[in-house]
Amino acid sequence: MSKIFVSPSILSADFANLERDIKLVEDAGADWIHVDVMDGHFVPNITIGVPVVKSIRKITDLPLDVHLMIENPQKYIKPFAQAGADILTFHYEAVMAYNIPNIINEIHNNKMRAGISIKPKMPVQVLDSFLNIVDMVLIMTVEPGFGGQKFMQDCAEKIKYIRQKAPDIIIQVDGGINAETAKVCKDFGANSLVAGSYIYKSDDIKKAIDSLR
């Protein structure tokens, strides 16, 4: 198995102490910082946007792994690139399928890695024609929109399908990830794990991050 990239989700951090909480996971060995961007339309919750990413960029050298749970993601590619995002993931459900190659191309043209994500109810086969042009697939193992939900094992099964179709792609998993569910996902072929509550609510952040690997 290739390196496992652990990407702590700042959705579970203390927003009044964001710099402190990012440094905590950075010092504990995190590979990336996962930033959940929600617009209150595509998902029911509203979180942070471009200005916060710009602020975070100033306090960490870790790659910023930005997950857009928003409508019209194409509109925000350049702003997030300028703010300092390194990986930009958008949702299959938020765009027209025929436009996906253009969106991926635009992300690449803005010097970022491109990720595509699907919600739990979406069949994984819809991604088939994009696996040769995208850098990462994000499999949601909870309904996107809120942290702290229970892991959906049947969604994790999609990892096996993607790994078989695209042996070299990064497969990220987000939702209910802890030491036990991380093992399930890694066994299926995932090599990037997003965890929020499990890391930030742990008594020992380094131990939590290490346990995911």
HULIN-V646224 format. One record per backbone hydrogen bond with DSSP energy under -1.0 kcal/mol. NH is the residue of the N-H (numbers start at 0). CO is the residue of the C=O. Records with the same first field share a line. If there is no record, write none. Layout:
BEGIN
NH: CO / CO
END
This chain:
BEGIN
4: 190
6: 192
8: 194
9: 33
11: 8
12: 9
16: 13
20: 16
21: 17
22: 18
23: 19
24: 20
25: 21
26: 22
27: 23
28: 25
29: 24
30: 5
31: 5
32: 62
33: 7
34: 64
36: 66
38: 68
39: 44
46: 37
52: 48
53: 49
54: 50
55: 51
56: 52
58: 55
64: 32
65: 86
66: 34
67: 88
68: 36
74: 71
75: 72
76: 73
79: 75
80: 76
81: 77
82: 78
84: 79
85: 63
86: 63
87: 112
88: 65
89: 114
91: 116
93: 90
94: 91
98: 95
99: 96
102: 98
103: 99
104: 100
105: 101
106: 102
107: 103
108: 104
109: 105
110: 107
111: 106
112: 85
114: 87
115: 135
116: 89
117: 137
121: 118
125: 122
126: 123
127: 124
129: 126
132: 129
133: 129
134: 113
135: 113
136: 169
137: 115
138: 171
139: 117
140: 173
151: 140
155: 151
156: 152
157: 154
158: 155
161: 157
162: 158
163: 159
164: 160
165: 161
168: 165
169: 134
171: 136
172: 191
173: 138
181: 177
182: 178
183: 179
184: 180
185: 181
186: 182
187: 183
189: 184
190: 170
191: 170
192: 4
193: 172
199: 195
200: 196
201: 198
207: 203
208: 204
209: 205
210: 206
END
